[in-house]
Amino acid sequence: MKERVQEVINKVRPFLQRDGGDVELVEVDPDGLVKVRLKGACGG
């Protein structure tokens, strides 16, 4: 599951970076809850 989530993040990452931000995968728990950390311009 974590690998599939990372693949999706990698697809949207260029769009976030183009706007001065980024995203980091923090955790995928056993129930499927995904936690990410937004960075840069997207951090707020």
Phi and psi restraints in degrees (value plus and minus 20) as a CYANA .aco file:
   2 LYS   PHI     -80.2   -40.2
   2 LYS   PSI     -58.0   -18.0
   3 GLU   PHI     -86.0   -46.0
   3 GLU   PSI     -58.9   -18.9
   4 ARG   PHI     -85.9   -45.9
   4 ARG   PSI     -60.6   -20.6
   5 VAL   PHI     -84.3   -44.3
   5 VAL   PSI     -62.9   -22.9
   6 GLN   PHI     -82.6   -42.6
   6 GLN   PSI     -56.2   -16.2
   7 GLU   PHI     -82.0   -42.0
   7 GLU   PSI     -62.8   -22.8
   8 VAL   PHI     -86.2   -46.2
   8 VAL   PSI     -62.7   -22.7
   9 ILE   PHI     -79.2   -39.2
   9 ILE   PSI     -62.2   -22.2
  10 ASN   PHI     -83.7   -43.7
  10 ASN   PSI     -47.5    -7.5
  11 LYS   PHI     -94.5   -54.5
  11 LYS   PSI     -55.7   -15.7
  12 VAL   PHI    -110.7   -70.7
  12 VAL   PSI     -37.0     3.0
  13 ARG   PHI     -73.7   -33.7
  13 ARG   PSI     -65.2   -25.2
  14 PRO   PHI     -78.5   -38.5
  14 PRO   PSI     -55.0   -15.0
  15 PHE   PHI     -89.5   -49.5
  15 PHE   PSI     -59.0   -19.0
  16 LEU   PHI     -87.9   -47.9
  16 LEU   PSI     -62.5   -22.5
  17 GLN   PHI     -85.6   -45.6
  17 GLN   PSI     -54.3   -14.3
  18 ARG   PHI     -82.8   -42.8
  18 ARG   PSI     -46.5    -6.5
  19 ASP   PHI    -117.8   -77.8
  19 ASP   PSI     -11.4    28.6
  20 GLY   PHI      70.1   110.1
  20 GLY   PSI      -4.9    35.1
  21 GLY   PHI    -144.1  -104.1
  21 GLY   PSI    -189.9  -149.9
  22 ASP   PHI    -184.7  -144.7
  22 ASP   PSI     150.0   190.0
  23 VAL   PHI    -157.0  -117.0
  23 VAL   PSI     122.4   162.4
  24 GLU   PHI    -147.2  -107.2
  24 GLU   PSI     112.6   152.6
  25 LEU   PHI     -97.1   -57.1
  25 LEU   PSI     101.6   141.6
  26 VAL   PHI    -113.6   -73.6
  26 VAL   PSI     -69.0   -29.0
  27 GLU   PHI    -184.8  -144.8
  27 GLU   PSI     127.3   167.3
  28 VAL   PHI    -145.0  -105.0
  28 VAL   PSI      91.9   131.9
  29 ASP   PHI    -103.8   -63.8
  29 ASP   PSI     148.4   188.4
  30 PRO   PHI     -78.5   -38.5
  30 PRO   PSI     -44.1    -4.1
  31 ASP   PHI    -104.2   -64.2
  31 ASP   PSI     -22.6    17.4
  32 GLY   PHI      73.1   113.1
  32 GLY   PSI     -14.1    25.9
  33 LEU   PHI     -92.9   -52.9
  33 LEU   PSI     106.6   146.6
  34 VAL   PHI    -126.2   -86.2
  34 VAL   PSI     110.6   150.6
  35 LYS   PHI    -137.0   -97.0
  35 LYS   PSI     109.8   149.8
  36 VAL   PHI    -146.0  -106.0
  36 VAL   PSI     140.7   180.7
  37 ARG   PHI    -139.3   -99.3
  37 ARG   PSI     102.0   142.0
  38 LEU   PHI    -108.0   -68.0
  38 LEU   PSI     120.0   160.0
  39 LYS   PHI    -146.3  -106.3
  39 LYS   PSI     143.2   183.2
  40 GLY   PHI      47.6    87.6
  40 GLY   PSI    -156.1  -116.1
  41 ALA   PHI     -83.1   -43.1
  41 ALA   PSI     -40.7    -0.7
  42 CYS   PHI    -109.5   -69.5
  42 CYS   PSI     -25.2    14.8
  43 GLY   PHI     -83.8   -43.8
  43 GLY   PSI     -41.6    -1.6
